Amino acid sequence: MKLHKSRRVALTVPLASMGDIAFLLTIFFLLTSNFAKDDTRNITPPTATQLAELEKQNISVSIDADGGIFFNGRPVGSPGVIEAGVAGFLVGKKEPQDRMVVFRCDKAVDQNVFEPVLAAISKAGGVIAAVGEKSKP
Amino acid sequence: MPIVRRKETKELEIPTDSVSDIAFLLIIFFILTTTLSKLSGFTAELPSADASQKQAAKTDAKTPSVQLAGGKLLFNEQEVSLQTLQDRLLDLRLGSKDGEEKVVLLEAGGKVEYQTYYAAMAAISTAGGVVAIVEEE
């Protein structure tokens, strides 16, 4: 009668790929942590000498170099849509700091494009926070 | 008879047990030291359409106005440079005035780029004035 000795198998967790997993997680979270609300790739901001720091707001309106208008990163067809969208976001908000609308526009955009958008934001009750780059005096 | 000894070949290995620890430490380091981009600009609460129509009826020759036309910058119909405009607006001490006395008319005629418009708006806003856009009829 043969007695078989039970072989104890040492349980080991293979750690060889931990480094790869760590780097993959890093890359994943770096790429997905900040979902861009605005497509600012085609916007060259204007410059001015006296600018202050702005707080990031929930509402943003952008106009790129091609004249495309974007509301919170989504393309819209006309300033009327901007007015309706901003008005919807600002329902019930009375304080100026709660009615901030971040406005980004390419510095070469014509007046006929950005002026109606500015008017639409102000008609909806928004306070325009115009984004630019600080230039040396 | 010579005794032949087999050379023991040693396998060289790089210890990889701490690679995951190094990866996480690097992640934490770069997350803590990364400087997030900050927005810079100015805020401007433009009068709404009804308010601007009432304002247009009340404006008189004393209301300061900035005109942008043909690449020129005019302050009260006198051609000025941007620095001169900023200085003259600061001299008006708009920040210490109330209500309608803070209003500065901004009129753009012809093709005006956003850069020029932005610089004029920034000068008015940083001087404490309220921008009132004059639209072409």
Interface residues (C-beta under 8 A of the other chain):
Chain A: L15 A16 M18 G19 I21 A22 F23 T26 P46 T47 A48 T49 Q50 L51 A52 E53 L54 E55 K56 I63 P96 M100 V102 C105 D106 K107 A108 V109 D110 Q111 F114 E115 L118 A119 I121 S122 K123 G125 V127 I128 A129 A130 V131 G132 E133 K134 P137
Chain B: T16 D17 V19 S20 I22 A23 F24 I27 K38 L39 S40 G41 F42 T43 A44 E45 L46 P47 S48 A49 Q83 Q86 A108 K111 V112 E113 Y114 Q115 Y117 Y118 A119 M121 A122 A123 T126 I133 E135
